[in-house]
Amino acid sequence: MNDHKNTILAIVLSGIVLLGWQYFIGGPQMEKQKQEALLKQQQTQQAQPQSPAQTGQPGAQVSPTTPPVPGAPTPPEQQQAREAAVAASPRITVETSHLKGSISLRGGRIDDLQLIQYRETIDPKSAPITLLAPSGSPHPFYAEFGWVGTTGASAKVPGADTLWTQQGSGNLAAGKPVTLTWDNGEGLEFRRTIAVDDKYLFTIDDQVANKTSAPVSLFPYALISRHGTPATLGYYILHEGLIGVFGDQGLQESTYADIEKKKTLTFKAANSWLGITDKYWAATLIPDTKAMINGRFSSGNIGTQKTYQADYLGDQVTVAPGASSTINSRLFAGAKEVAIVDGYEKQLGLNRFELLIDWGWFYFITKPMFTAIHTIYLWIGNFGLAILIITVLIKAVFFPLANKSYASMAKMKAVQPEMMAIRERYADDKVKQQQALMELYKNEKINPLAGCLPILIQVPVFFALYKVLFVSLEMRHAPFYGWIRDLSAPDPTNLFNLFGLIPFDPTVLPVIGQFLHLGFWPIIMGITMFFQMKLNPAPPDPTQKMIFDWMPLIFTFMLASFSAGLVIYWAWNNTLSVIQQSIIMKKNGAKIELFDNLKALFVKPPPPTNDNKKK
């Protein structure tokens, strides 16, 4: 039995190490960090800018055999408030059911977008999410498309300062594209047609017409540029930064810190896409799936402001005299909703576009978990209830395994006197003791590791649900009941201010404040875990017993900063496990230790006998 307990202890301690690493290294209080970062960003946006901005546009010209690189910096601009930066150039309004913003006629950039379906906080009156912002604002974030020439080429091409002209009038809306034109005055006419669907996908057709007497060679490019290092959560399990899938090279990711060190990463492939992603939002370039591109992640520094850019350069296009050529590209700029992202992948035949959402290494568990929860949610209309139901279904699926496991534990209890006798008989010979125990297990058809199976099953499910709650946009601001208005955020109540009765936030205290957050649901989870631990006999080893006694309290504080949905799942799972184990073990004739163990907490153990004292 001791060996059995040691095995369970090793598994449980491993789980504690994994969760503890995430808790302490990843940073405590996930939602608090998110809110602090949001507040900091809002304060910065409201303040007057003090540092210059960098604008990206076609870069230096190199040899004809080496594609030029887009995105060379132009002279920095004086920063101003976002609203002023938007008003500084003529614009075409963008308005759909999901987007609101504008396109700048200066440079033809898509640089002003808000996601009107989402708010900064759970308050429905809070500001909508701002995704893209123009150059000159405190935090520029924009997409740019165009052409660059070859070395020695004298032809003028549109750039960041080019003032385009709208052909006709009207706003950009779903089913209502707009056309921009620009004449370089030297025989080249550029025409850009921009369309948008009813969600987050822009389609850009760039055409160049050659009215000169000589052929013209150009390279099409597209870029997404972000100025200033954005606030990130900094969690290992979540990627925020530059991202892309490049043909057979697959998924490529670079955090802001990584690209600052490496400066440039290049990729050459067809069937690719690339961009910059946040936790819930992203802007990505989608070239023609058959086009060979030279992709690049890069970082620069203009003054005190860092810049990050994802761009690509297409193959050289030669336009004969009197002819024209058109290049098609797309821009995804919006929320990373699973159905929308997957829909674009299927509709456009994109290469693993679903990886824009960080499902992690255990994709094969995480995404099916989300699909199951979301399907149930569509039936009942509450993600919290969906989590409870999926927990029951998981329990049902693994019931045969759990039944076998708990039955084996019951047999272990039944033969415990024989095991103790064997240990006493071979107290001085550990080899014979193990041989005798194994023979006993064989004769009684007992698997000493069977009791570990429920724990092993729970761990991957736990992490899959953790990932779903953490990365999926659908869980953001999803309410449960009562005070839980956001399942993706920690329980907002706190024991240390008597659940709001005392008007004081203990988490602001220095050093220990980060540990002084303990909501009502984490307490419930800790109680259910305590009952589950007391359902089994106390380990004979005092050290093991102490660890098992403290474990529910440790997990209670550890999970206090986790998503409320995850804590609710854990509490519900513990409750079901207690009921399930009690029924199965009673059915197999094993004594239920729960009440005896609870009673022992309040009853002083009898003093040791003389024989025990001699031992």
C-alpha positions, 0 to 999 in steps of 0.5 A, spaced: 500 500 500 505 504 501 508 503 494 501 505 491 501 511 495 508 513 493 506 512 486 500 517 487 504 522 491 509 522 485 503 524 480 500 529 484 506 532 486 508 532 478 501 536 477 503 541 483 509 542 479 506 543 473 501 548 475 505 551 480 510 553 474 504 556 470 502 560 477 508 563 479 513 563 473 507 565 468 505 570 473 499 570 478 492 573 477 491 573 469 485 577 469 488 582 473 494 583 469 490 583 463 486 589 466 492 593 468 495 592 461 488 595 458 488 601 463 495 602 461 494 602 454 488 607 455 492 612 459 497 612 454 492 613 448 489 619 452 496 622 454 499 627 449 504 623 445 512 624 446 516 620 441 516 620 433 512 614 429 515 610 424 511 609 417 513 603 413 513 603 405 517 600 400 524 600 401 531 601 398 532 598 391 537 593 390 539 588 384 534 586 379 535 579 381 534 580 389 527 582 390 527 589 394 524 589 401 518 593 403 517 597 409 523 602 409 522 607 414 520 614 412 522 620 417 518 620 423 512 624 424 510 628 430 505 624 434 498 626 436 491 623 439 488 618 435 482 622 433 487 627 430 491 623 426 485 620 423 482 627 421 489 629 418 488 625 412 482 624 407 478 618 408 473 613 406 469 610 411 468 603 413 462 600 416 459 593 416 456 589 421 462 587 425 467 593 423 467 601 423 473 605 421 476 608 415 481 608 409 486 613 409 487 616 401 494 618 403 498 612 402 491 608 401 492 604 408 487 600 412 489 604 418 483 605 422 478 599 425 474 598 431 471 591 432 464 594 434 461 587 436 466 587 442 467 591 448 473 593 452 470 590 459 463 587 460 460 593 461 456 594 455 457 601 455 465 601 454 468 603 448 469 598 442 475 594 441 480 598 437 484 594 432 488 598 427 490 606 428 494 610 423 501 613 423 502 619 427 497 616 433 500 613 439 500 606 437 500 606 430 498 599 427 496 598 420 496 595 413 499 597 407 499 594 399 503 597 393 509 596 388 516 597 388 521 597 383 528 594 381 535 597 381 535 603 377 528 603 375 526 611 375 518 609 375 515 613 380 510 608 384 505 610 390 508 610 397 506 612 404 505 619 402 501 618 395 494 621 395 490 617 392 483 619 389 477 615 390 473 614 383 466 615 384 463 616 392 460 612 397 463 608 403 466 601 403 461 596 406 459 589 405 458 588 397 460 595 396 467 596 394 471 602 393 476 604 387 482 608 388 486 611 383 493 614 382 497 617 376 504 617 376 505 622 371 510 618 367 505 613 363 503 608 369 496 608 372 495 605 378 488 602 380 486 599 387 479 596 388 478 594 396 472 590 398 470 587 404 465 582 407 460 582 412 465 580 417 473 581 417 476 580 410 478 585 406 480 583 398 485 588 395 486 588 387 492 592 385 492 594 378 498 597 374 497 599 367 503 601 362 502 606 357 509 607 356 513 605 350 517 600 354 516 594 359 516 596 366 518 591 372 515 591 379 514 587 385 508 587 389 508 587 396 504 588 402 505 589 410 502 590 417 506 594 421 506 596 429 509 601 432 511 601 440 511 594 444 504 592 446 502 590 452 502 582 453 500 577 458 507 574 457 504 567 458 508 561 455 502 557 453 499 563 449 503 566 443 502 574 442 506 577 436 508 575 429 505 569 426 505 566 419 504 559 416 509 558 410 508 552 405 511 546 407 515 550 413 509 550 417 507 555 423 512 560 424 512 564 431 516 570 433 514 574 440 516 581 440 522 580 444 525 574 440 524 579 433 527 584 437 533 580 438 533 577 431 531 583 427 529 579 421 526 572 419 525 571 412 521 565 409 520 563 402 514 559 400 507 559 396 501 557 400 502 562 406 499 567 410 502 572 415 501 577 420 501 580 427 496 577 433 494 579 440 490 574 444 483 575 441 485 579 435 489 579 429 491 582 422 494 578 417 496 578 410 493 573 405 496 573 398 494 568 393 495 561 395 499 559 389 503 565 389 511 564 391 512 570 396 518 572 400 516 573 407 519 577 413 518 578 420 522 584 422 523 589 428 526 596 428 527 602 432 526 609 430 527 614 436 525 611 442 519 607 439 520 600 437 517 597 430 514 590 428 513 588 421 510 582 418 511 583 410 511 579 404 514 581 397 511 577 391 515 575 384 517 580 379 511 582 375 513 585 368 508 589 364 508 590 357 507 597 353 499 598 353 498 592 357 496 592 365 497 587 370 493 585 377 495 582 383 490 580 388 491 579 396 487 579 402 487 582 409 484 579 415 483 584 420 478 582 426 476 578 432 479 570 432 472 567 432 473 560 431 467 559 426 470 565 422 477 563 422 475 556 420 470 558 415 475 563 411 480 557 411 475 552 408 472 558 403 479 560 401 483 554 401 488 557 406 494 553 409 492 551 416 489 558 418 486 555 424 493 556 427 491 563 428 488 561 434 493 558 439 490 551 440 497 549 443 501 542 442 495 538 444 491 541 439 487 534 438 484 535 445 483 542 445 479 544 439 475 538 440 474 540 447 472 547 445 467 544 439 463 540 444 463 545 449 460 550 444 455 545 441 452 544 448 452 552 449 448 553 442 443 548 445 442 551 452 445 558 451 450 558 457 457 556 457 458 555 464 452 550 464 456 547 458 462 546 462 458 542 467 454 538 462 461 536 458 464 534 465 458 529 466 459 527 459 467 526 460 465 522 466 460 517 462 465 516 457 471 514 462 466 510 467 468 503 465 475 505 466 474 509 473 469 503 475 475 498 474 480 503 477 475 504 484 474 496 484 481 495 484 482 500 490 477 496 493 480 490 493 487 493 495 483 495 501 480 488 502 487 485 502 491 490 506 491 486 512 495 481 508 499 486 505 501 489 512 503 482 514 507 481 508 511 487 510 512 485 517 514 478 515 520 481 510 521 487 514 529 486 513 528 483 506 525 488 501 526 484 495 522 478 498 517 483 500 516 486 493 516 479 490 511 477 495 506 483 494 507 482 487 505 475 488 499 477 492 497 482 486 497 477 481 493 472 485 488 477 487 488 480 480 489 487 483 493 493 479 496 497 484 497 503 479 489 502 477 488 508 482 492 513 479 488 512 472 482 517 475 488 523 476 491 521 469 485 522 466 483 529 469 490 532 468 489 532 460 482 534 460 484 540 465 489 543 461 485 542 455 479 546 458 484 551 461 487 552 454 480 553 451 478 558 457 484 562 456 485 562 448 478 562 445 474 569 444 467 565 445 469 564 452 471 572 453 466 575 457 461 569 457 457 569 464 455 564 468 450 565 474 450 570 480 457 574 480 460 570 475 459 575 469 466 572 465 468 565 465 475 567 462 476 571 468 478 569 475 472 569 481 471 577 482 469 575 490 475 575 495 475 572 502 480 577 505 475 583 504 469 578 506 466 578 499 466 585 498 463 587 505 469 591 507 471 596 502 478 594 501 482 591 495 487 586 499 491 585 492 494 592 492 498 590 498 506 590 497 509 583 496 503 579 499 497 582 495 498 578 489 496 572 494 490 575 497 485 573 492 481 568 494 474 567 491 468 564 493 468 558 487 475 557 489 473 555 496 468 551 494 473 547 489 478 546 495 472 544 500 470 538 494 478 537 493 478 536 501 472 531 501 475 527 495 482 526 499 478 524 505 475 519 501 481 514 501 485 512 507 490 516 510 497 514 508 501 511 514 507 515 513 507 522 517 510 526 511 505 523 506 499 525 510 501 532 511 502 533 504 495 530 502 492 534 508 495 541 505 494 539 498 487 542 498 489 548 501 495 549 496 490 548 490 485 553 493 490 558 493 493 556 486 487 556 482 484 562 485 487 566 480 485 561 474 479 562 470 472 562 474 470 557 468 476 552 470 475 553 477 467 551 477 469 545 472 474 542 478 469 543 483 464 540 479 469 534 477 471 533 484 463 532 487 462 527 481 468 523 483 466 523 490 459 520 488 462 516 483 468 513 487 463 512 493 458 508 489 463 504 486 467 502 492 461 500 496 458 496 491 465 492 491 464 491 499 469 496 501 468 501 507 467 508 505 473 512 509 470 519 508 466 520 515 471 516 519 477 521 516 473 527 517 471 524 524 478 523 526 480 531 525 476 532 531 477 526 535 484 525 539 488 519 537 489 514 542 495 514 546 500 508 543 501 502 547 507 499 550 508 495 544 508 500 540 512 504 544 517 499 544 517 499 536 
